[in-house]
Amino acid sequence: QQQQQQQQLEGGEAAGGDGGLPAESNMGGKVSKFTAKWEIIQDPSLLVELVHDIVQEIDLVSLLHKILQNVLKLLSGDVASLFLVDEARGCLVSKVFDVTSSSSLADLSGAREITVPLGKGIVGHVTDTGETVNIVEAYKDDRFNQDVDKQTGYKTNTMLCMPIRLSDGTIIGAATVVNKKDGAFEARDEHIFETYLNFCGIGIRNAQLFEMSMKSVDKCEVLLQLAKNIFQEVDMDVILQKIMEYAADLVVAERCSVFIVDEATQELYAQVFDVQKKTSGDGGGDEGDGAAAEGTPKDKKSKEIRFPIGKGIAGSVAQSGETLVIQDAYADPRFNDAVDKQTGFVTRNILCIPVYNNKNTVIGVAMLVNKANEQRWTEDDVGIMEAFSVYCGLGIHNALLYHETKTMLQRNRVALDVLSYHSTGTQAEIKAIEAQPLIVAAEVKLHEFSFNARAYDPDGTVRVTMAMARDLGFMNDFMIPERTMLQFLTSVRKNYRDVVYHNWMHGFSVAHMAYAMMKQANMTRYLSKLEMLAVWVGCICHDLDHRGTNNAFQTASGSPLGLLYGTSTMEHHHFDTSITILSREGHNIFGNLAPDEYTSVIKLMEHAILATDLALYFKMRSKFQDMVAAKMFKKSNKEDRELLRSMIMTSADVSAITKPWKSQRSIALIVYSEFFEQGDLDKARGAMPPAMMDREKTHELPKMQIGFIDFICMPVYKMLAEFDPALKPLLDGVARNRACWDREAKKGDFEAKFDGPAPTANFLPDEDETEEEVKQSMERMVADAQKANLAHGVGARVRKVNPPTDASEASAVCTVM
């Protein structure tokens, strides 16, 4: 028997005869073990080797090709095919069709995928019933479809078709062998075929799982690449273009459209609204759902389209926020086939996904049209697209934010240009000032503390400020051009608002007091010239764009300024406004400084302006007091100079309290007029204003002034007088005014009354001034402020008044200032 088998092998049966395998087999050259088909059954080790040949293959197409070639050799067939069940698509799919014993894997590359509906034809019958079909004469079997033979010219005679099962009996496909070379397929062939296919099912499932895992890896890589690309982009058109390209490739769709939700109009719109796969036809889709016009090339921009949320398929998804899978577009009533009719494109199926932002709000819709190769949308497609939409949402949300920010920035630039135009000193204003004679500091006794800064008109105040700069040597020492300083000052004047007290006149008066202190105390002994320049300019700018309300109001009312700055709200804004003015062309008075000097003066100026926040004053005051008491000031010590600069800023800011009594009393009433306006705003928003801002407590004004002097003014002027005796006149002025306010309080019949825009007053006159003089002084003060705000006819008589006696009252004073 062994000799007979050897003769059969040598006689050519192994070269392709009945049941033999070729001499050059994939079985590692062990040809002698395959001399007869029945030996596969009798010798299990041979079957193991045959199976081992396929289970090591993990590429699905390669595996199926190898299985069919082995089947042909085992059964002496002419042609073989293998179909796998695709439940998601509802069909049988063959990627290896009409394989011969001589065909190679390369022959299958680019071959068209063959699909057969479930239950149709012979393979459909086999996968449905699990039965084996052995046909002796194919043309006599009603189940056989002759169309393929007619197209190819091939004639099918015999056929053996069997199901492919998993170990649990699940049918995953069917294999067909056509035209046995030496007659019909016998029972022994069926038995060999069935035994072999049982093992093939395991290998096929492993290859399918591997293919699925590789697709998942590929999809993850696509998602990562998408995330990388869209987060690097901020242009909406570019992001949408990339999203559509990635989406179409990810689920192999013929078309992709992306729409954005317009919250304002409750519409969906698209600029770049359609991307086609190269294999797709021209045009097509759902009108209002983003179909391209006829002949639209891939990636070409189209004009913007808009349609209401709720209309069409995309509108429905935007409204519901739910994914919509339509396997038959023409069967869905929401589909509009108008564009299909115009273009000849046929929309088969649609996958529409909502796109959410980080607040779980629908901001867009992604719509994919026609799964490639006439396939149906699967659960995997839906899952990957829903994951995909998360990245899309983040990218689109970022692009929308960027667009809003960019738009806001452009609006701000326009607004800034407009404001800059209206808040910059004009050439006419500058020439008008230049045409007037220069003011010489010595001639007008500018260095005296009693100098009446409010006696000058607006142009006169600018000329006086120029005189201060010249007298302090700033113009020469820092090479500041006269025109630049003049341009800077006129623009600063324009950027002070027309509020009652914290206006240009106040800034000018504070700058004068700092100038007078520098002159009287010869501040060059304590500070550098650059520090003096920063302090003086800081005084000029220290209340720029003041709104007539304090920091506490800005924070409590939730104003934009209160939200923008955390602490020292108004002071930060004053400094920022100063920098804005300095940055304008022709305004930079520090422009000729060396780079390190420029950096220093900006920092010093910021410190000076922030020092006018009384909350910071109290932190600095105790340190300055200790330094003065110990007589330990050193010009070489940076912290000592910083403390001195802070005290100069505070003392200059509140210096109206040092002026002669007539001026002091008039200015105090203007200050409280502004305070009362803030108190009215507090009441309007349901808050109780502090006493200093409550116009119902006008009769307590003397008491409140005494508290202000005792807890804020007197301490700083005492320390400065001790620091340098040349500054003692300021302390003397405060003491005289406190005595006057105390006298007003003790008389007990204080009354303030204004009727109409021109103020009048019924103060108890001092022994050296008449009531008419007081009235005239107040009229001048209010005219300078360009507004009289105590026009409510409020009058009240003072009962017995005493200065504040506890820390809570002192705190109230600090809060309102």
C-alpha positions, 0 to 999 in steps of 0.5 A: 500500500505504501508503494502504491501511494509512492507511485501515485505521488511520483506518477503525477497525482501529486502535481494536481491530480485526484486529491494530490497537492503540488510538490512545492506546497506551503506545508514546509515540503512534507509532500509525502503526507498528502498522497491521498485525500482520505489520509487527511482523515486517517492521520490527524497530524496531517490536518493539524499541519494543514490548519497550522498553515492558515492560523498563522496568517492574520491578514484577512484577504491573504488568509481567505486566498490561502484557504481557497487554494488549499481547498482547490488542491484538496478537492481538485476544484477549478474555481473557488470563492468565499463569502463572509456574513456582514450583518451590519450591511445585511449581505454576504461579502466576498473579497476573494472571488473566483480564485484558481489554483494558479492565481496569486494574492497580487491578482486580487489587489484592486478587485471589486468586492462582491456582495450577495443579499442574505438569503439570496442564491446558493450561498445565501441559502447555505448561510441561512440554513447551514445545509451543504449544497452539492450540485451535479448540474448547476444549470438545472438547479433553480437556485443557480444564477447564470448571469455571471457565467453569461458575463464571463463566458465561463460555464459552471457544471458542478458546485459544492457549497458549505457553511463556515462555522465557529466552534459554537456553531455560529455561521460566519460565511460560506465557501464554494468550489466549482467544477471538480476536475474528474467528475462530481463532488462526492460524499468523501469530498464533503467530509474533507471540506467540512472538516477543513472549514471547521478549522478555517472558521477559527482562523477567519475570526482571528483575522477579522478581530485583528482587522477590526483592531487595526481599523480601531488603531487607524481611527484613533490615529486619525482622531489624534491627528485631527485633534493636533491639526484643529487645535493648531488652527483658529480660522473657522474655514480651515477647521471646517475643511479639515473636519470634513476631510477627516470625517469623510476618510474616517468612515469612508463616506462620499460626502461630508458637510458641516454646519454651524449654529447661529444662536442670534438667528436660530439658523444653521449656516455654512461657508465651506459646506461640502467635501467630496470623495474623489470617487463620488459623482457630481452634486447631490444631497439634501437641499438645506443640508449642504449638498454641493452644486453641480460640478463643484470640485473637491474642497472648493468654497461655496457661498454661504447657505442658511436655513432654520434650525428644525428644517431638513435633516441637519436642522432636525439634528440641531434641534433634537441634539440626537444622532440620526442614521438614515439608511434609505434617504428617499424613504425619509420624509425630511429628505428633499431630493430636489438637488439630486434631481438637478445634479443626477447624484443619488443620495442613498444614506445619511449619517448626521451627528450633532456637535457639542461645545464644552457646555453641552450645547449644540454648536453645529452638525456634521452630515455624511452622505453615502457610505462608500461602495454602497454600504450601510452605516454601522454602529461602528460608524456611529460610535467613531463619529460621535467620538470624532464630534467631541474633537470637532466641538472643541475645535469649532468652539475655540474657533468661535471664541477666537472669532469673537475675540478677534471681532472684539479686538477690532471693535476695540481698535476702532473705539480706541481710534475714535476715543484717541481722536477725541481725547488727544490735544489738537494742534489748534489747542497746542498752538493757542497755548504756544501763542501765549507768553511763558509763565515764569515760576518765580514771578508767580510765586509758584513754589509757595504752598498757598499758591492758588492753582484754581485761579487759572483757566484750563489753558493757563493750568497747562502753561503753569504745569509747563513752568513746573517742568522747566523749573524742576529741570526736567526738560533739560535733564531728560531732553524732553521737547517742549512740543512733546510735553505740551502735547502730553499735557493737553491730552492728559487734560482731555482724558480727565472726565468732567466729574465734580471733583476728580477732574483735571483741576484736581490732577493739576493741583496735586501736581503743583503740591508735589512740585512745591514740596520738591522745591521747599524741601529740596528733594534732590537731597532725598530722591534721584531726579528720575524719581522726582520726575516719576512722582511729578508725572504720577501726580498729573496722571494719578486720577486719569479717567476717574468716574466719580466713584471709588474702588469699593463702588466699582467692585460692589457694582460689578462694573467692567473696571471692578471685574478687570482689576482685583485690587486698587481698581481705579489706580490701576486704571489711571496708570493704564490710561497714562501708558495709553497716552504715552504710547501715542505718537508725539506724546512720549515724554520719556522717549529720550531716556536710556532703555534702563531709565525708561523701564525704571521711570515706568515702574516708579510712575506705577508705584506713585499712582498706586500709592494714592490708594489709601488702603496702601497708605495705611500699610506704608504709614507705620513704616514711614513713622518708624523710620522718621522717629529713628531718623534713619532715612538713607538716600542709598536705601531703596525702601526708604526712598519708596516710603518717602515717595508714597507719603509725598503722593498721599500728602499731595493728593489730600493737600486741599486740606492744607489750603486757606480756610475759604478755599478749603471749605469750598473744595470740601463742599465740592468733594462731598457733592461728588460723594453724594452722587455716588451715594445716590447710585448706591441707593438706586441699586439697593445698597446703603451708602456710607455716611460721607456719601449720604446726602441725608447726612449733609448736616454731619459734614463738619464732623466727617471732615474732622474725622478725615483730618484726624485719621488721614491728613494730620498723621502724614503731615506731622511725619513730613514736618518732622522729616523736613521742617520745610514741610511744616507749613502744611501741618500748620494749614491742616491744624488751622482748618481743623480748628475752623471745622471744629468751630463750625461743628460746635456752633451747631447750626451748620447748613448747606443749601444750593438752588439751581446750577449756581451754588449759594451757601449759608455757612457761618462766616469766619471773622475775616471773611464775609458771606458774600466772599464765601459765596463767590469762592464757592461759585468759582470752585464749582465753575472750575469743576463745570458742574454743581451737583448739590442741586437737590435743595437739601438743608440740614442743621447740625446738632452737637458734633464730635470727631470720630472716637473709634476705629469703625468710624476711621474705617468708614473715612478710609472706605469712602476716600 
